[in-house]
Amino acid sequence: MREPTKAIREQLESDDGTGFDYFLCEKLGWRSVALMRRGMSAREHRSWWIWYAIKQQARELEMERRS
């Protein structure tokens, strides 16, 4: 498999939500990010974003407690 181009890697690692969209697409079983974006309302997407942020924060707090 080829290494992703620098531009693609930077886009996925940026804070604009692109990486999250790929993560969510994979978790929900969508075939493509474009289909997911068309098939999901902005409200539902925002709810997933918040849910993920809460879960991530809980994981980080747990890791801090274990340190």
N, C-alpha and C positions, 0 to 999 in steps of 0.2 A: 504494500500500500504506500502511495506517495505521501510525503510530508505535506501538511496543509500549507498553503502560501501564507506569507507574513500578513497580508491584508486580511485574509479570512480568519486567521488566528487572532489578530487584534480585534476584529469585529466580535468574535465569540467571547473574548475576554473583557470586552468593554462593559460599561455600566448601562448601556442603552437597552438591556433586556434581551438581546439576541441570544445569548448563551442560555438564559432561562427558558426562552421559547423552545430551543432544541431539547433541553432537559425535559420540559413539560410534554412536548410532543412524544418523546420516547416513553415517558412514564404512562401516558394515556393511550399509547398505541396508535397514534395518528401516522399516516404514511408520509406526510410531509408537513413542514412548518406552514407553508402557504395554505394548505387545506385546513389546518388547525386554526389559523388566523381568520379564515373566511367562515369557519363553522362555529366559532366561539365568540360570544358577545364580549365587548370590552369590560363589562361588569364582571362576568365570570372570570375573565383573564386576570383582572385586578384582584379578585378574591383568591385565586390560586397563588398569585404573587405574594399576597399578604400571608396566606397560610404557609407558604414555603419560608418566608422571612421569619415567622414565629418559630417554625421547626428548626431552622438554622440557628436562631438565637438560643434556643433550648439546648441544642447540641454543643454550642460554644460554651455555654454556662456549665454544662456537665463536664466538659473537658477541663475547664478552669478549676472546678471542684476537685477533679482527680489529680491535678498537678500539685 
